[in-house]
Structure formats: C-alpha cells, structure tokens
Amino acid sequence: VVISSCNDHSSSAPAAVTDTKPNPVVTKPTVVVPATTAPVDDATRESAALARRLARFELPTQHLTASAQTPSVVKGNGGTQIMVVPKDMVTADGQPVTGEIDVELVEMPGIEQMIRQRAQTTSNGRLLESGGAYYVNMKSGGRQLQLKMGRTLKVMLPKHSKATMNVFYGEKDAHGVMNWTATSQQFRDPDIDSSQMMFANSSTRREGFSGGSFQQGVPDRIKQDKDYAMLYDALSSGQKDSSARIDTSKRVPPAVQRHQALAQAMYKEIAMQQFGWINCDRFLESTALTSIACTFAPADSISCAKVFLAFKSINSLMEQTYSKRFGTTFANIPADSPATVIALALRKGVLYTSRVDVRIGKTKTVMLPMKKTRDSEMASVLKF
C-alpha cells in the first residue's frame, strides 16, 4: 500500500560551489512506484494506475521563447512576467547558452489548477493560505538550464490575494506529493519605477536591460509628463493611495493608467534562487484546529483513492491517499470552516469521483459517494 506524505525539506535552494557551477533546478517529476522484490498487491497497482490517470488532467505547460543573445521579458497567459538574462544561466554541464531559450511555465492561481497539478498548499503538515502557485523552468535545445552561482531569476507574479505573502519553494516526493518550504523573501507592492513601466509597455519588453537588471524602461516623453511624475512620487514613497496625488481633473495618460493597473494587479518583481516550483503563500494562523476523516461505502469497493480537501475562502488545498487498511484523515485544519472534499479512484480501469461540501468541525467523518465519471466530466468535478 502506498501512503502519500509530506517530506521535511530543510533547504529550498542548495548552494553552488563555484562561480561556474549552476544553482540546482527542481524539475517536474514523474510519479513512480518504488522498486520492490515483494509481490505487488492490488492497492499498489491501483495507486500507480490512478497516478497515471490523473496525469491526463494536468495543465498544459506553456512554452515561451526567449533570445539566447540578449535579455528579454516573456509573459504567461495568466500574467506572470519573467525576465530572461542568458548570461546568468548555463547548461546542466556548465556550458554557455547558445540556442533559443524555451521557458516552461505553469500558472496555478486557484484550487482547480492546484488539484490538476497535485500542488497541495502545505508546509511540513501546516496548512498555507495561497495567493497562487507556479512552475518555472528553462531549456535550450532540449538541454536543461540552471542559474549560475549568485545569480537569480527576476519574476513578477499576479496578485490573487490582499494578504501579506512570502515566497515558498516546492518539491514533490517520489509519489508526486508536494511540500512547500518557506523563505524570508516577502512579496511587496510594486514601486512605480522603470522596471514596472517596462513590464506594462510591451514595446519596451526587449529593450532597456543592463547587467541583468531592469533599466530605462520608461520613455522620456512619459517621464516628463506631469501626471506620471506625481504618480511616480506617490508610489515610490510607499503611499498606498497614490490616486490622491494625481490631478483627476486632467486626462490621465494611457501609460500612467497602465501603471496604476499594474500596481493593483502585480507584485513587485522577486528574485527566484532556482528554477522549479514557487508559490505566494503564508502560514494559516488559526487557534482552533481539528480533523476530519474520509471514508467510502463498502459497496463502492474502493481500495485506493486520491482525496483532496479544498478551502475556497483561503485558496488552500490538502491531498491525502486513501487505502482500506489505513483510511485517510486530514489533521490540523481550521475548525468551523467551509470546505469541499473531492475524491478520485479507479475500479477495474473505470474512473470514479466524489465531491462533497462540508463544514469542518461539525462533521467528524464524511462518507464519499462515488460515481462513474468520464474524462470529459472532470472539468465540472474540479471547478471552483
């Protein structure tokens, strides 16, 4: 019987040794069943088959192309913006980057996307409130790229929460179970400076870089605009309500409007220490914690299932593996909270699912009625 659990990862970004050696990269793992000389039982086979079936519902990876000669910015469908500086990277064997760079990106702003990628929001068993999760990787000519020692990858992420969030790095174990490790790096509101202006104006995406940092992104004609100057002063000084310093009796230039929208929609760029899984989370502070057990009717003959517990109000997700022998229980969860339990299982190659809304604390055990589900029906099962 395969039981999924969260590993305790003591470091999110192992240090490189020399200036030419790259920082490590966390790649998307393939879910495997550990080799064993013991006979493989039905539950183990079903667990492996279920993992393969769930892979059908993963989000497609976005492939964004960047130059290997000059720095550039690429943008994901969900708004993620990544500054690609070729000289900051090498191949896995330490060679310089030559061919075009393939930026791999997966954006998971909400619970549905997190379930599809099996990206639960927990850190060593502690529930996290999430502002979105992401996967960022880079290759060139099919060869894995890595950051040089001391170099970082600058990324701007969309705001999906008003709460103060920190950077977490993620890692999946051999069974595909995610665990997040906190860092001291905090997401902050953007200053209205040249870097943000460069992001907001697509015409400057491939211009204005120097030494791997954002420079000269704002055209002079915009810098000289009176309203732009007032907006710049307001936000760069840390004022939250910058609109109070803008003369609304005049027409606000389109570039300034884009800047205002950017400040509301995006975080200030962060410096990723490594490629791989990253999220915008914070530890859930709750004094009243409880647990809930999940079970299935004997008639459903479920021997193995993936069970997800979702908290829509905090954009949070937990994952457990159910087995007949051990059952499954979600512990250390906030009491008196609305939640949704989703279960997926295979029986003789047929997919079965269940979705039940619960109130944590009032329900100690939830029975999950299973029904046959076609792949085409999974969108409605996972929708939030």
C-alpha positions in Angstrom: 0.0 0.0 0.0 1.4 3.4 -1.0 0.8 6.1 1.6 1.4 9.7 0.5 3.0 12.0 3.0 4.8 15.4 3.2 8.6 15.4 3.4 10.5 17.9 5.6 12.9 19.7 3.2 15.4 21.6 5.2 16.6 23.8 2.3 14.9 25.4 -0.6 17.9 26.3 -2.6 21.2 24.3 -2.0 24.3 26.4 -2.5 26.5 26.1 -5.5 30.2 25.6 -5.1 31.9 27.7 -7.7 31.0 30.7 -9.9 30.7 28.4 -13.0 28.5 25.8 -11.3 24.8 26.3 -11.6 22.2 26.6 -8.9 20.0 23.4 -8.7 16.8 23.1 -10.6 13.7 21.3 -9.4 12.1 19.6 -12.4 8.6 18.2 -12.7 8.9 14.6 -11.5 7.4 11.5 -13.0 5.3 9.7 -10.5 6.8 6.2 -10.0 6.2 3.2 -7.7 9.4 2.3 -5.8 11.0 -0.9 -6.9 10.5 -3.8 -4.6 11.1 -7.5 -4.6 7.9 -8.2 -2.7 4.8 -9.1 -4.7 2.9 -6.0 -5.9 -0.7 -6.1 -4.4 -3.8 -4.7 -5.9 -3.8 -1.5 -4.0 -0.2 -0.7 -5.1 -1.1 -1.4 -8.7 -4.3 0.8 -8.4 -2.3 3.6 -6.9 0.2 3.7 -9.8 -2.6 3.4 -12.3 -4.5 6.2 -10.6 -1.5 8.5 -10.7 -1.1 7.8 -14.4 -4.8 8.6 -15.0 -4.7 11.8 -13.0 -1.8 12.9 -15.2 -4.3 13.3 -18.1 -5.8 16.2 -16.3 -2.6 18.2 -15.7 -2.5 21.7 -17.0 -0.6 22.1 -20.3 2.8 23.6 -19.9 3.2 27.0 -21.6 6.3 27.2 -23.8 7.6 30.8 -24.2 10.6 31.6 -26.4 13.4 33.9 -25.4 16.6 35.0 -27.1 19.9 33.4 -26.1 21.8 36.6 -27.1 20.0 39.5 -25.4 17.9 39.8 -22.2 14.1 39.8 -22.7 10.8 39.5 -20.9 8.3 36.8 -21.6 4.7 36.8 -20.4 2.4 33.9 -19.4 -1.2 33.6 -20.2 -2.1 34.3 -16.6 0.0 37.5 -16.3 3.3 36.0 -15.0 6.3 38.0 -16.3 9.8 36.6 -16.4 13.0 38.4 -17.2 15.3 36.1 -19.1 19.0 37.0 -18.9 21.0 34.4 -20.9 24.4 35.3 -19.4 23.0 34.4 -15.9 22.5 30.8 -17.0 24.5 27.7 -18.1 23.5 24.2 -19.2 23.4 21.4 -16.7 27.0 20.5 -17.6 28.2 24.1 -17.2 28.3 25.2 -20.9 27.1 28.7 -22.0 23.7 29.1 -23.5 23.6 29.2 -27.3 20.3 28.3 -28.9 16.9 29.9 -28.2 15.6 29.5 -24.7 12.4 27.6 -24.0 10.8 29.0 -20.9 8.4 26.4 -19.4 5.7 27.9 -17.3 2.6 26.5 -15.4 0.4 29.0 -13.6 -1.9 27.8 -10.8 -3.8 30.7 -9.4 -6.7 28.7 -7.9 -7.8 25.4 -6.4 -8.8 23.8 -9.7 -5.4 24.3 -11.2 -3.7 23.1 -8.0 -5.6 19.9 -8.0 -4.8 19.2 -11.6 -1.1 19.6 -10.8 -1.4 18.0 -7.4 0.1 21.1 -5.9 -1.3 21.0 -2.3 -0.6 24.1 -0.2 1.0 22.6 2.9 4.5 23.0 4.5 5.5 20.1 6.6 1.9 19.4 7.5 0.9 23.0 8.2 -1.8 24.5 6.0 -1.0 27.5 3.9 -3.2 30.3 2.6 -2.3 30.7 -1.0 -2.0 33.5 -3.5 -1.1 31.2 -6.3 1.5 28.6 -7.3 3.8 28.4 -10.3 6.3 26.2 -12.1 9.2 27.9 -14.0 11.9 26.1 -15.9 14.2 26.8 -18.8 15.8 24.7 -21.5 17.8 25.4 -24.7 17.9 22.9 -27.5 16.4 20.3 -25.2 19.2 20.8 -22.6 18.3 21.7 -19.1 19.5 25.2 -18.0 20.4 26.3 -14.5 21.3 29.6 -12.8 24.9 30.4 -12.1 26.0 30.7 -8.6 24.9 34.0 -7.1 22.5 34.8 -10.0 18.8 35.0 -9.7 15.7 35.0 -12.0 13.5 38.1 -11.7 9.8 37.3 -11.9 6.7 39.4 -11.5 3.6 37.5 -10.3 -0.1 38.5 -10.4 -1.8 39.4 -7.1 -4.5 36.9 -6.2 -4.7 37.9 -2.5 -4.6 41.1 -0.4 -2.8 39.3 2.4 0.9 39.7 3.0 2.6 36.7 1.4 6.0 35.1 1.4 8.0 33.2 -1.2 7.9 29.4 -0.8 9.8 26.8 -2.9 8.2 23.5 -3.6 9.4 19.9 -4.1 7.5 16.8 -4.9 8.4 13.4 -3.5 8.7 10.2 -5.5 4.9 9.8 -5.4 4.2 13.3 -6.6 3.1 14.7 -3.2 4.0 18.4 -2.9 5.7 20.1 0.1 6.5 23.8 0.3 9.4 25.3 2.2 9.2 28.9 3.4 11.8 31.6 2.8 12.2 35.1 4.3 11.5 36.8 1.0 8.3 38.7 1.0 6.0 39.8 -1.8 5.6 43.6 -1.9 3.6 46.1 -3.7 5.4 47.4 -6.8 7.2 50.8 -6.8 6.3 52.7 -9.9 9.7 52.7 -11.5 11.4 51.9 -14.8 11.1 48.1 -14.2 7.4 48.1 -13.8 6.9 50.6 -16.7 8.9 48.2 -18.9 6.6 45.4 -18.0 3.5 47.4 -18.6 4.6 48.6 -22.0 5.0 45.7 -24.4 7.0 47.9 -26.8 9.9 48.0 -24.3 10.0 44.3 -23.4 13.2 43.6 -25.2 14.9 46.9 -24.5 16.5 48.7 -21.6 18.4 46.0 -19.8 21.8 46.4 -18.3 23.8 43.8 -16.4 20.7 41.7 -15.6 18.7 44.5 -14.0 15.8 46.5 -15.2 16.8 49.9 -16.7 15.5 52.6 -18.9 12.0 51.1 -19.4 10.2 54.4 -19.3 10.3 56.6 -22.5 11.5 60.2 -21.8 8.2 61.6 -23.1 6.3 59.7 -20.3 8.9 60.6 -17.6 8.4 64.2 -18.4 4.6 64.0 -18.1 3.4 65.9 -15.0 0.8 63.3 -14.0 3.2 60.5 -14.4 5.7 62.3 -12.2 3.1 62.7 -9.5 2.2 59.0 -9.7 5.8 58.0 -9.6 6.5 60.1 -6.5 3.4 58.8 -4.7 4.0 55.1 -5.2 7.8 55.2 -4.8 7.4 56.9 -1.5 5.3 54.0 -0.3 1.9 55.7 -0.2 -0.9 53.2 -0.6 -3.5 55.6 -2.1 -1.5 57.1 -4.9 -4.6 58.4 -6.7 -4.9 61.1 -4.1 -1.8 62.8 -5.6 -3.0 62.7 -9.2 -4.9 65.6 -10.7 -8.0 63.8 -11.8 -9.3 67.0 -13.5 -6.9 66.2 -16.3 -6.9 63.2 -18.6 -4.5 60.6 -17.2 -2.1 59.5 -19.9 -2.7 55.9 -21.1 0.8 54.9 -19.9 0.0 56.2 -16.4 -3.3 54.3 -16.4 -1.4 51.1 -17.2 0.9 51.9 -14.3 -1.9 52.3 -11.9 -3.5 49.0 -13.1 -0.1 47.3 -12.8 0.3 48.4 -9.2 -3.1 46.9 -8.3 -2.6 43.7 -10.3 1.0 42.7 -9.8 3.6 42.2 -7.1 7.0 43.8 -7.3 9.5 41.5 -9.0 11.0 38.9 -6.8 14.4 37.2 -7.3 14.0 33.4 -7.7 17.0 31.5 -6.4 16.3 28.4 -8.5 14.1 27.1 -11.2 11.1 24.9 -10.3 8.1 25.2 -8.1 7.4 28.5 -6.4 4.3 29.9 -4.7 2.9 33.0 -3.0 1.7 31.8 0.4 1.6 32.4 4.1 1.1 30.1 7.1 -2.5 29.9 8.2 -2.9 31.4 11.7 -5.7 29.6 13.4 -6.0 28.7 17.1 -8.9 26.3 16.7 -7.7 23.2 14.8 -9.5 20.0 14.2 -9.5 17.0 11.9 -11.9 15.2 9.5 -11.9 11.6 8.4 -13.0 10.4 4.9 -14.4 7.0 4.1 -16.3 5.2 1.3 -19.3 2.9 1.3 -18.3 -0.8 1.2 -20.4 -1.3 -1.9 -18.1 1.0 -3.8 -15.2 -1.3 -3.3 -12.6 1.5 -3.2 -9.2 0.2 -2.2 -7.2 3.2 -3.2 -8.1 6.9 -3.8 -6.7 10.4 -4.0 -8.6 12.7 -1.7 -8.4 16.5 -1.8 -9.6 18.9 0.8 -10.2 22.4 -0.6 -10.7 25.6 1.3 -12.1 28.1 -1.2 -12.1 31.1 1.2 -8.3 30.9 1.6 -7.4 29.3 -1.8 -5.9 26.3 0.0 -5.6 22.6 -0.8 -4.6 19.4 1.0 -4.0 16.0 -0.5 -4.2 12.5 1.1 -4.0 8.9 -0.2 -6.8 6.7 1.0 -6.3 2.9 1.5 -8.7 0.4 3.0 -6.1 -0.5 5.6 -5.2 3.0 6.9 -8.2 5.1 5.7 -7.4 8.8 5.5 -7.7 11.7 7.9 -7.0 15.4 7.4 -5.5 16.9 10.5 -4.6 20.4 11.8 -7.3 22.1 9.8 -9.2 25.2 10.8 -12.4 24.4 12.7 -15.8 25.9 11.6 -14.6 26.4 8.1 -16.5 25.6 4.9 -14.6 23.1 2.7 -15.0 20.7 -0.2 -13.8 17.1 -0.4 -13.0 15.7 -3.8 -12.1 12.0 -4.2 -10.8 10.2 -7.3 -10.4 6.5 -7.7 -10.1 3.7 -10.3 -12.0 0.5 -10.2 -11.2 -2.0 -13.0 -9.9 0.8 -15.1 -13.0 3.0 -14.7 -12.7 6.4 -13.1 -14.9 7.2 -10.1 -15.2 10.6 -8.4 -17.0 12.2 -5.5 -17.5 15.8 -4.4 -19.0 16.8 -1.1 -19.3 20.2 0.7 -18.7 20.0 4.4 -18.4 22.3 7.4 -15.2 21.5 9.3 -15.8 20.8 13.0 -19.5 20.0 12.6 -18.6 16.9 10.6 -16.0 14.4 12.0 -16.3 11.8 9.3 -17.6 12.3 5.8 -18.9 9.5 3.6 -17.9 10.0 -0.1 -20.4 8.5 -2.5 -18.6 7.5 -5.7 -20.0 7.7 -9.3 -18.6 6.8 -12.7 -17.0 9.8 -14.3 -15.9 10.3 -17.9 -12.8 12.3 -18.6 -14.9 14.9 -20.3 -16.8 15.4 -17.0 -13.7 16.2 -14.9 -13.9 19.9 -15.5 -17.2 20.1 -13.6 -15.9 18.0 -10.8 -12.8 20.2 -10.3 -14.5 23.6 -10.9 -14.3 26.2 -8.1 
